[in-house]
Amino acid sequence: MQLYNLKDHSEVVSFAQAVKQGLGKQQGLFFPSVIPHFSTSEIEALLSLNFVDRSTEILSALIGNEIEKSDLHARIKTAFTFPAPVKHVSDDIATLELFHGPTLAFKDFGGRFMAQMLQHIAGDEKITILTATSGDTGAAVAHAFYKIPNIKVVILYPKGKISPLQEKLFCTLGENIHTIAIESDFDACQALVKHAFDDVELKKAIGLNSANSINISRLLAQICYYFEAFAQLSETERSELVISVPSGNFGDLTAGLLAKALGLPIKRFIAATNENDTVPRYLETRKWEPNKTVATISNAMDVSSPNNWPRVEEIFRTQGWDLNELGSGKVTDQVTAETMKALDALGYVSEPHAAVAYRLLRDQLQPGEFGLFLGTAHPAKFIESVESILDKKIDLPEALAKRASLELLSHKMQDDFSELRAFLMSVAGQ
Ligand SMILES: *Cc1c(COP(=O)(O)O)cnc(C)c1O
């Protein structure tokens, strides 16, 4: 597999390099030089396979001979250990539940596949992953890399500024996962990470890697569940399928568009945002004007400069598609809450992110079409807002309930780079 840098098309790398490097020169994103296209009969054959076998065929067509198919199959089998079921909420609308993994959000798919790829590519080389989190991504990274040999993980988060349940989810693992509560805010955590990556000597000494959300391996993993959704739908439902994607950094939408480019016959997509609506406004006016990020109840989508957007545009450009065909819209917190109640009345308990996607799908679905919205997180992950909006108690899934009773293993640290540097050196040396 070859990929080029969207900021400088002359920088071309292999899949292995793209996974290890994350970003190219000038912070450019990597994009596949060739996107294979499955014929209708090949798609039919793929849909008849099980999730792991089908994902192996899809990813092997993309990655090519850089990874043996049998190795890839074993890696995918280790990463995709939980299902992605489609559940109907009405006659013409269903949801794809992507939250049955260890951290109850779709990020488990990308995170776990990335961990497998990084381990495969690094071989005996030692790697230290350093990342800052305000909650969600940290949990997915921690669980994805838990007990993977030769890889150490250090996660920084702002002390007292993430939900107690969230903290329990990733700060109780131990082994190769080290978490540090920084006496400051999220921006300070990010600045510490950046400082570490600018420290060339440190970077080399400990094999520093960011494993962040723009890594191409995450997107490849996410393509697979669009096929999985399709496989679970009836012939009629498949024939005019519209998919609504709750979007923050637009990784999920990028993966969906890649699935379509590979030949999966999806009629159209809806890019659904909360009040951080840079993309819906851009699609309307063709002016890129990010506002200051505002806090909403769908907080994993509180992003005003979505970092995967250049990939979305590149897919439309290279496939010769018209950006006017991408549906979009924004949903306020108030409407999100009303929509969660409406879904509850239909017998489906949802959470704010999925509700944003459902709302726009409901509003924009045409007669004859079938709608699917992505269920990106388990309602228990946003238990405070879900319980107060729906005015009822919801159960914690067993995995989360078990974690909630464990002791926190986090270290505490001031916002001090020299202290962090010493910590990183000692962890890498273990
Ligand atoms: C990360 C996240 C999103 C946004 O996904 P992107 O790929 O960044 O657009 C939506 N919902 C939940 C629950 C998330 O964790």
The ligand as a Gaussian input file, in Angstrom:
#p B3LYP/6-31G(d) Opt

LIG

0 1
 C      -15.000000      10.344000      18.804000
 C      -16.498000      10.300000      18.879000
 C      -17.327000      10.841000      17.870000
 C      -16.759000      11.608000      16.688000
 O      -16.101000      10.781000      15.780000
 P      -15.116000      11.392000      14.691000
 O      -14.559000      10.238000      13.957000
 O      -14.083000      12.191000      15.447000
 O      -15.940000      12.277000      13.816000
 C      -18.692000      10.697000      17.981000
 N      -19.247000      10.069000      19.042000
 C      -18.500000       9.552000      20.039000
 C      -19.162000       8.900000      21.187000
 C      -17.096000       9.640000      19.997000
 O      -16.360000       9.131000      20.989000

